[in-house]
Structure formats: structure tokens, C-alpha cells
Amino acid sequence: MYTDIIDKLTATGHSSFTLGDFEKMTGSSPEAIKMALLRLQKKGNVALPYRGFYLILTPEHRERGCLPPDQFVPELMGYLKETYYVGLLSAAEYYGAAHQRPQVFQVMTAKSRRRIVCGKVRVQFIFRKNAADVPSVIRNTPAGTVKIATPEATALDLVGYVKHSGGLDNVATVLDELSEHIDPHKLKEAAKLSPVSWVQRLGYLFALLEKEEKAAVLADYLIVKHPVPVPLMPNVSIKGAHKDSTWQLYVNSSVEPEI
């Protein structure tokens, strides 16, 4: 009976379901359903990335033990009733600028969450308080759509969450490739939603990469902000660091992008 329901869901275009959905479709007790779904998990027919939220694994996904993350994260966020967008290196990958394929799928949320391990898939949730306001675009997937940070928002997030982005060298490398997708006007608008220190660091890196137009837009934006000096690399000593007066930055770390 349970396998028939899974087949019916698949035939009608569903790739996920909740425990509550299954209870309504079968009329069985929650305990009986959980036991049946556990057996289906062991057979590789379903996966459980989050309590009460199941994925249907068709044959091409069973070796991975999960669906590709962009095919289930939107449904999961809907189930949790949370705002999200794909960000950082995972967003950069959509623009052909990840440099190296990210080891985890990075999702920005307005609520702190533990990472998900689903078969061979890893999903990392990174907290950003105003995630709902960050500009994003919609991309199609085989299972529907997924929300991705715009190139401009991605650039700012990369410098804001440098430890999640492989360090400064990797951030600069990704920015060099991402810059061709960045619209200067949209960059200024995205900057308004980010801490001023992120804008200072991004402007410095764009100048270092000789992306003069992008750097100039951010420099003009900072004029009216009167930024206080901050370190290029957060939580690292500024002792002996050169101060860049244009960006009001203590250059306390060298940057060597792979260009």
C-alpha cells in the first residue's frame, strides 16, 4: 500500500511529502507510517533530510541517497515556513563563478539552523537577519524553482561571510569571475542592505582586482557613510597593518587570488 502511494505521488510530479500528508492519504497511525517509511528508507526509496519531511528517490538519485539540494530545499523551506535564498559559493556557482565546486550547498536564512546531512548531500544554513530583504532571482530546476541571491548580493555576502567562503584568496578569485555579472547600479542598491564594513571590504577587493567601475560605485556610496576604519580580515590583529585611506581599511591580510 505504501509503495503504491509513493508511486502515485511520483506519477503526479511530487518529489517530497510530509508525515502529515501520508497520514491523510493512508489513514494509518503515525507509528505504523513511521515504521513503513523507515523500511522504505532502508530500501533507498525515500530519504529523510528533516524530521517529518521526506524525499522520493527515483532510481537515478538512489546512489546519492538524496535529491540534489536545489530540488528539495525550496520545498523544505516552504514546509518550515521560512525565508531563504541560496547564497555564497553555491550562488556563485550558478553564475559560473564558484572556481571550485562547493562541498556544501549554502543557504541563507533569517533563523539559525543546523546543517542537513542527506545521503551524500550536505546543506549548510547561514544566518542573515534580513534575508527576506536581500535581492534574489528565481531559477528553474527539474523539481520546480529555487531562489538565488543576485550577483550583487552574492558579492557582498562573500566578503561578509569570508570564513564560509574559503578565505580571502578564494573570495577574491570568485569575485574576479563574478564581476562580469554585476550591475553597478544594482550593486549600490544591494550595498544599502549590508553593513558598511562589507562595502568597504568589497570595494577594496574590486580595486585590487582592477574592477574600477564597481569600485568607484562603492567608493561614492561610502562618501556619505563616513565609515570608521575596520580590518580587512575580521578577528585578526591590525598591529602593523597598513591603513588604506580610500576604503578606511586596515590591510591586515595579504590577498592572492588565483587569476
Phi, psi and omega in degrees: 000314183293321177296323178297321179293319177300315180298320180295318178298316179298317182295334180262015173087011179271139177243357179211164175201163179252164177300322178297321177301315184293323178299318180292324183283334185253328185077004180280167178287153178304323181295316180295321181294316180299320179295319180294319180290328176296320177296320178293327175297314182296330177279350181085014181275333178223161175229155182236086180285337182211145183309122177085359183237117186246150177246141176268122182257108173283164188310322184291346181253358186287329179294324178285334181077015182190164170280158170305141188301325181289351178266349177233340180300316178302317179294320179297316179295326175294319178299320181276353182057049182236147173285143179205166161203149175287130186225187175052227186292331178291322176292317180301326180298324179295335179262011179071027187234021183281346181070299174233144182300126179299144180281339178230157177267119189260123184236127178268132181223160179273005179222137180293136180217150174287154178292158179252135171243118183225101186059235179267005182265137176237128178240124180251127178260128181242128184285129168222116189305317183259037181305327181294337184265346184290130182296139183217169176231159180256131176242146178280146173229167177301341182253002182147238180224162177221146182263127184234141175302144174296162178304323181294314179294324179298316180301316180292320177297322182301319179280336178284332181235058189297327180290334176276355188245017175085013179091170185298319181300315180291321178301314180297321178298314180294318180299323180300321180279327183285334189301329181293343179264356188268127177268123184304319180295316179293330178296318178296320179293320178293326180299328181295341182262002185240157174303146181301324180299326177295320181294319178300312182293319179294318178300317178300315182292321177297319178296318179299324181275001180063037172263074192299319183296315180293318180298320182295321179299316181288325178296317178297320180297322184286339182304315183278352181270343180046061186292148174275152180297137178225159177285146175298315179253112182299152175062024175236139183304143177259008181300124179079002183282141174289140178261122176271111186288334179295316185255000182052055182233139167271113184279086186259016177204139175282154180232122181230084179290152176270092183244000000 
